[in-house]
Amino acid sequence: MALLAPLLVGLLVGCLFPFIDRFAYHDTIIPSFLRVFANFDGVHYLQIAEKGYTSTQFAFFPLYPVLIKLISFLLFHNLFYVGLFISLFSFTGFALFIKKYLALVGENNHTIFWFLLFLFSFPTSFFFVSIYSEGLFLFFFIAYLYFSHRKQWFLAFVFGYFAGLTRFVGLFLSFVNIGLFFQKEKRLPTSQLYSVCSSLAPILGFLSYGVYLFVKTGDFFAFFHTLPSFGEQRSSNIIFFPQVIYRYVKILITADHNTQYFIAILELVSFLFSVGILLYGMFLFMKKHEKNNHLFYALAPFSLINIFIPTLTGSLSSFPRYVLMSLFIYYILAKRVPYRLKLLLVFIFLIIKTVLFGLFARGYFIS
């Protein structure tokens, strides 16, 4: 309900805003209330699945559109419904795996409930059930952690490899096992070789796409060099963090108060909120010397990397969506926030989510 109810209300709220036909999905065969789930990046994923890559689409990693294409041959030929099915199926799988994983590492039902509630109510969580790769990536991510923890190395390798083929940030899942290595007092598991292989799987997934790009374009990093195609605010050169903050402060002071201005506020606030929660949580864990807390080592390093990697493009554009993968944030909110503040945060999240989805459905770029 926390995921779907605000979407229904959001469709009604969206009617209050004029429609902007900027990058909306147009297929009159699909009912209009469903088409909204393929706006913006969804259009690119469906185009890649249908026709392959164009020179400006290499920023989209290949596994999600490849799955759309393959499954369309097996089930039904409409790519839109296949993409929606994959997202819904993947996110359902993620929800089941995260419950099993959190229970496996010793978390109680209370923490698991609040973890899921914060994630499902998060303002941009509607991307999980849209034709975007977020749900698929989180499914591979948590399956990788789950099977690694159970020392089922082959399955861990498969899901880790798929994660590296789904999103660029999947590359950094290899740091998860490095963190867990230090948790275990610098002693590798008995099955050392299998553990190392599973740790390298996300890197191998990333390298596979890089090799494909090199063969096709002669540029291993074409996924990065094509970023300016998606907005002048993104750079194909590495931009340092202070420059990004300076840029946003300048926007807040000088820019016109239009839709883009308020989206910039959303991006900055979501960034500051996420960084604040992460640093607060990491400080608490280090202060209390919780050396045996598995989730701190499994989630915190990746969550921090996931937050700061997008800033290297010189922009926080799409950050409210990227932060969905920083799972340690929801763990901190579930574990360390007082009950009344939890209720207030969930209520605020749901209100913002309803408005953002309404805008997204009407063609406004949100994230």
Secondary structure by P-SEA (a helix, b strand, c coil): ccccaaaaaaaaaacccccccccccccccccccccccccaaaaaaaaaacccccccccccccaaaaaaaaaaacccccaaaaaaaaaaaaaaaaaaaaaaaaaaacccaaaaaaaaaaaaacccccccccccaaaaaaaaaaaaaaaaaacaaaaaaaaaaaaaacccccccccaaaaaaaaaaccccccaaaaaaaaaaaaaaaaaaaaaaaaaaccccccccccccccccccccccccaaaaaaaaaaaaccccccaaaaaaaaaaaaaaaaaaaaaaaaaaaaaacccccccccccaaaaaaaaaccccccccccccccccccaaaaaaaaccccaaaaaaaaaaaaaaaaaaaaaaaaccccc
